[in-house]
């Protein structure tokens, strides 16, 4: 195999992956918990952008429930953002799992 050709292909793949990673910064996913009482919006590069809490979810006598809803919505948003990133990267890598990319 031609080493120069292989290096060129690697460089092209790296450029495409960098473009996808940049694109993920502008992608958004959201998740809710508690029937929509808590909503978390996360970017495709795994940054929490916002957390919305319905005032009806705030019960001083049951803080643990609100904490659980925030955790559940955040975890679901994280899962959705990772799924989005993986699907976009798979388009670049042809479905190969390359350690260290995500």
KOLZA-304033 format. One record per residue: x, y, z of N, C-alpha, C, O in turn. Coordinates in Angstrom, 2 decimals. Layout:
PT     n.xx     n.yy     n.zz    ca.xx    ca.yy    ca.zz     c.xx     c.yy     c.zz     o.xx     o.yy     o.zz
PT        X        Y        Z        X        Y        Z        X        Y        Z        X        Y        Z
...
***
This chain:
PT     n.xx     n.yy     n.zz    ca.xx    ca.yy    ca.zz     c.xx     c.yy     c.zz     o.xx     o.yy     o.zz
PT     0.85    -1.18     0.00     0.00     0.00     0.00     0.89     1.24     0.00     1.95     1.25     0.62
PT     0.45     2.25    -0.69     1.18     3.51    -0.81     1.03     4.30     0.48    -0.07     4.71     0.85
PT     2.16     4.50     1.17     2.14     5.19     2.46     1.66     6.63     2.32     0.91     7.12     3.16
PT     2.09     7.31     1.27     1.67     8.70     1.06     0.17     8.82     0.87    -0.46     9.73     1.40
PT    -0.41     7.88     0.11    -1.85     7.88    -0.12    -2.59     7.62     1.19    -3.61     8.25     1.47
PT    -2.07     6.70     1.99    -2.69     6.38     3.26    -2.66     7.59     4.19    -3.66     7.88     4.86
PT    -1.54     8.30     4.24    -1.43     9.49     5.09    -2.40    10.58     4.64    -2.98    11.28     5.47
PT    -2.58    10.71     3.33    -3.52    11.70     2.82    -4.94    11.35     3.25    -5.72    12.24     3.63
PT    -5.29    10.07     3.21    -6.61     9.63     3.63    -6.82     9.88     5.13    -7.91    10.27     5.55
PT    -5.78     9.65     5.92    -5.86     9.90     7.36    -6.08    11.39     7.62    -6.89    11.76     8.47
PT    -5.36    12.23     6.91    -5.50    13.68     7.08    -6.90    14.14     6.69    -7.49    15.00     7.35
PT    -7.45    13.57     5.62    -8.81    13.92     5.20    -9.82    13.50     6.26   -10.75    14.24     6.58
PT    -9.63    12.30     6.80   -10.54    11.82     7.84   -10.45    12.71     9.08   -11.47    13.01     9.70
PT    -9.24    13.13     9.45    -9.07    14.01    10.60    -9.77    15.35    10.38   -10.40    15.88    11.30
PT    -9.68    15.89     9.17   -10.34    17.15     8.87   -11.86    17.00     8.95   -12.55    17.88     9.46
PT   -12.37    15.88     8.46   -13.81    15.64     8.52   -14.27    15.48     9.97   -15.32    15.99    10.35
PT   -13.49    14.77    10.78   -13.84    14.58    12.18   -13.82    15.91    12.93   -14.68    16.15    13.78
PT   -12.86    16.77    12.63   -12.80    18.08    13.27   -14.02    18.91    12.88   -14.57    19.64    13.70
PT   -14.44    18.80    11.62   -15.62    19.53    11.17   -16.87    19.02    11.89   -17.73    19.82    12.27
PT   -16.98    17.71    12.06   -18.13    17.14    12.77   -18.12    17.60    14.22   -19.17    17.96    14.76
PT   -16.97    17.58    14.86   -16.89    18.02    16.25   -17.29    19.49    16.38   -17.95    19.86    17.35
PT   -16.91    20.31    15.43   -17.31    21.72    15.45   -18.82    21.84    15.23   -19.48    22.66    15.88
PT   -19.36    21.04    14.33   -20.80    21.05    14.05   -21.60    20.63    15.28   -22.68    21.17    15.53
PT   -21.07    19.68    16.04   -21.78    19.21    17.24   -21.97    20.32    18.27   -22.89    20.25    19.08
PT   -21.11    21.32    18.26   -21.25    22.43    19.21   -22.55    23.19    18.99   -23.08    23.80    19.92
PT   -23.07    23.17    17.76   -24.30    23.90    17.47   -25.54    23.01    17.46   -26.66    23.51    17.33
PT   -25.36    21.72    17.60   -26.49    20.79    17.68   -27.05    20.79    19.10   -26.31    20.99    20.06
PT   -28.35    20.57    19.22   -29.00    20.56    20.53   -29.85    19.31    20.67   -30.50    18.86    19.72
PT   -29.85    18.75    21.87   -30.77    17.68    22.24   -31.44    18.12    23.53   -30.87    18.89    24.31
PT   -32.65    17.63    23.77   -33.27    17.94    25.05   -33.95    16.69    25.59   -34.32    15.78    24.85
PT   -34.09    16.69    26.89   -34.73    15.57    27.57   -35.54    16.11    28.73   -35.22    17.15    29.31
PT   -36.58    15.38    29.06   -37.44    15.79    30.17   -37.59    14.65    31.16   -37.32    13.49    30.86
PT   -38.03    15.02    32.34   -38.34    14.03    33.39   -39.53    14.56    34.17   -39.85    15.75    34.14
PT   -40.18    13.65    34.87   -41.32    14.05    35.69   -42.47    14.58    34.86   -43.14    15.53    35.26
PT   -42.70    13.96    33.70   -43.80    14.41    32.86   -43.59    15.80    32.29   -44.55    16.53    32.05
PT   -42.33    16.18    32.09   -42.01    17.49    31.55   -41.76    18.56    32.59   -41.57    19.73    32.26
PT   -41.76    18.17    33.85   -41.54    19.17    34.91   -40.09    19.65    34.95   -39.82    20.75    35.42
PT   -39.17    18.81    34.46   -37.76    19.20    34.38   -37.31    18.95    32.94   -37.55    17.88    32.38
PT   -36.65    19.94    32.36   -36.16    19.85    30.99   -34.69    20.27    30.96   -34.33    21.30    31.52
PT   -33.86    19.46    30.31   -32.44    19.76    30.17   -32.12    19.83    28.68   -32.50    18.94    27.92
PT   -31.45    20.88    28.27   -30.98    21.05    26.90   -29.47    20.94    26.93   -28.80    21.59    27.73
PT   -28.93    20.09    26.04   -27.49    19.83    26.00   -27.02    19.97    24.55   -27.75    19.64    23.61
PT   -25.80    20.46    24.38   -25.23    20.56    23.05   -24.66    19.20    22.64   -24.47    18.31    23.47
PT   -24.42    19.06    21.36   -23.85    17.82    20.84   -22.45    17.54    21.32   -21.97    16.41    21.23
PT   -21.78    18.57    21.85   -20.44    18.34    22.41   -20.50    18.20    23.94   -19.53    18.45    24.64
PT   -21.68    17.79    24.42   -21.90    17.38    25.81   -21.81    18.51    26.83   -21.34    18.30    27.95
PT   -22.27    19.69    26.45   -22.31    20.82    27.38   -23.77    21.10    27.72   -24.60    21.27    26.83
PT   -24.07    21.15    29.03   -25.44    21.47    29.44   -25.67    22.94    29.14   -24.95    23.82    29.62
PT   -26.67    23.19    28.33   -26.97    24.57    27.92   -28.01    25.20    28.83   -27.91    26.38    29.17
PT   -29.01    24.42    29.22   -30.02    24.99    30.12   -30.74    23.88    30.88   -30.80    22.73    30.45
PT   -31.27    24.28    32.03   -32.10    23.42    32.86   -33.34    24.24    33.21   -33.24    25.33    33.77
PT   -34.50    23.71    32.86   -35.76    24.38    33.17   -36.53    23.53    34.17   -36.66    22.32    33.99
PT   -37.02    24.16    35.22   -37.77    23.46    36.25   -39.12    24.15    36.42   -39.19    25.34    36.73
PT   -40.19    23.40    36.23   -41.54    23.91    36.44   -41.68    24.23    37.94   -41.35    23.38    38.77
PT   -42.14    25.41    38.29   -42.30    25.76    39.71   -43.14    24.75    40.49   -42.97    24.60    41.70
PT   -44.04    24.06    39.81   -44.86    23.06    40.49   -44.04    21.87    40.97   -44.48    21.10    41.82
PT   -42.83    21.71    40.41   -41.96    20.60    40.80   -41.20    20.88    42.09   -40.55    19.99    42.64
PT   -41.29    22.10    42.56   -40.52    22.49    43.74   -41.38    22.27    45.00   -42.30    23.03    45.29
PT   -41.04    21.23    45.71   -41.73    20.90    46.96   -40.67    20.83    48.05   -39.88    19.89    48.08
PT   -40.64    21.81    48.95   -39.62    21.83    49.99   -39.60    20.58    50.86   -38.59    20.26    51.49
PT   -40.71    19.87    50.89   -40.78    18.66    51.69   -40.31    17.42    50.93   -40.21    16.33    51.51
PT   -40.02    17.58    49.63   -39.58    16.44    48.83   -38.49    16.87    47.84   -38.64    16.72    46.63
PT   -37.41    17.39    48.37   -36.29    17.86    47.56   -35.68    16.70    46.76   -35.21    16.89    45.64
PT   -35.69    15.52    47.34   -35.09    14.36    46.67   -35.76    14.05    45.34   -35.09    13.65    44.39
PT   -37.08    14.24    45.26   -37.79    13.99    44.01   -37.30    14.94    42.92   -37.05    14.51    41.79
PT   -37.16    16.21    43.24   -36.65    17.18    42.28   -35.23    16.83    41.86   -34.90    16.90    40.68
PT   -34.40    16.46    42.81   -33.02    16.06    42.49   -33.01    14.88    41.55   -32.23    14.84    40.59
PT   -33.87    13.90    41.81   -33.95    12.72    40.94   -34.40    13.09    39.53   -33.89    12.54    38.55
PT   -35.35    14.01    39.43   -35.83    14.42    38.11   -34.74    15.16    37.33   -34.58    14.95    36.13
PT   -33.99    16.02    38.01   -32.89    16.74    37.35   -31.83    15.74    36.88   -31.35    15.83    35.75
PT   -31.48    14.79    37.73   -30.49    13.78    37.36   -30.99    12.94    36.18   -30.23    12.67    35.25
PT   -32.25    12.53    36.21   -32.81    11.71    35.13   -32.81    12.46    33.81   -32.43    11.90    32.78
PT   -33.24    13.71    33.82   -33.28    14.50    32.59   -31.87    14.75    32.07   -31.64    14.70    30.86
PT   -30.93    15.02    32.96   -29.54    15.25    32.54   -28.95    13.99    31.94   -28.29    14.05    30.91
PT   -29.16    12.85    32.58   -28.63    11.60    32.05   -29.24    11.25    30.70   -28.54    10.74    29.83
PT   -30.52    11.51    30.52   -31.15    11.24    29.24   -30.62    12.18    28.15   -30.41    11.76    27.02
PT   -30.42    13.44    28.49   -29.84    14.38    27.53   -28.43    13.97    27.16   -28.04    14.05    25.99
PT   -27.66    13.53    28.13   -26.30    13.06    27.87   -26.31    11.86    26.94   -25.51    11.79    26.00
PT   -27.21    10.92    27.18   -27.31     9.74    26.32   -27.67    10.16    24.89   -27.08     9.65    23.93
PT   -28.63    11.07    24.75   -29.05    11.53    23.43   -27.92    12.27    22.71   -27.73    12.10    21.51
PT   -27.17    13.09    23.43   -26.06    13.83    22.83   -24.95    12.87    22.39   -24.36    13.05    21.32
PT   -24.67    11.86    23.19   -23.66    10.87    22.82   -24.11    10.07    21.59   -23.30     9.78    20.71
PT   -25.37     9.73    21.55   -25.91     9.01    20.40   -25.80     9.86    19.14   -25.42     9.36    18.08
PT   -26.11    11.14    19.25   -25.99    12.06    18.12   -24.54    12.14    17.65   -24.27    12.03    16.45
PT   -23.62    12.32    18.59   -22.19    12.40    18.23   -21.71    11.11    17.59   -20.99    11.14    16.60
PT   -22.11     9.99    18.15   -21.68     8.69    17.59   -22.20     8.49    16.18   -21.48     7.99    15.32
PT   -23.44     8.88    15.93   -23.99     8.69    14.59   -23.31     9.61    13.58   -23.07     9.20    12.44
PT   -22.98    10.83    13.98   -22.29    11.74    13.07   -20.85    11.28    12.81   -20.36    11.38    11.68
PT   -20.19    10.77    13.83   -18.83    10.27    13.66   -18.81     8.99    12.82   -17.89     8.76    12.05
PT   -19.84     8.16    12.99   -19.90     6.92    12.21   -19.98     7.23    10.72   -19.47     6.47     9.90
PT   -20.61     8.35    10.37   -20.68     8.74     8.96   -19.29     9.06     8.42   -19.03     8.87     7.23
PT   -18.40     9.55     9.27   -17.04     9.90     8.85   -16.12     8.68     8.89   -15.31     8.49     7.98
PT   -16.26     7.87     9.91   -15.34     6.74    10.10   -15.84     5.46     9.45   -15.17     4.42     9.51
PT   -17.00     5.52     8.84   -17.55     4.31     8.21   -17.99     3.29     9.23   -18.04     2.10     8.93
PT   -18.30     3.73    10.43   -18.77     2.84    11.46   -17.66     2.21    12.28   -17.94     1.45    13.21
PT   -16.40     2.50    11.96   -15.30     1.96    12.74   -15.25     2.63    14.10   -15.49     3.83    14.22
PT   -14.94     1.87    15.10   -14.79     2.43    16.43   -13.31     2.73    16.63   -12.50     1.82    16.78
PT   -12.96     4.01    16.61   -11.56     4.41    16.72   -11.36     5.00    18.11   -11.93     6.04    18.42
PT   -10.55     4.35    18.94   -10.34     4.81    20.31    -9.86     6.26    20.35    -9.02     6.67    19.55
PT   -10.40     7.01    21.31    -9.94     8.38    21.53   -10.66     9.44    20.73   -10.41    10.62    20.93
PT   -11.57     9.04    19.82   -12.28    10.05    19.04   -13.40    10.69    19.80   -13.62    11.90    19.67
PT   -14.13     9.93    20.60   -15.25    10.48    21.35   -15.19     9.94    22.75   -16.04    10.27    23.57
***
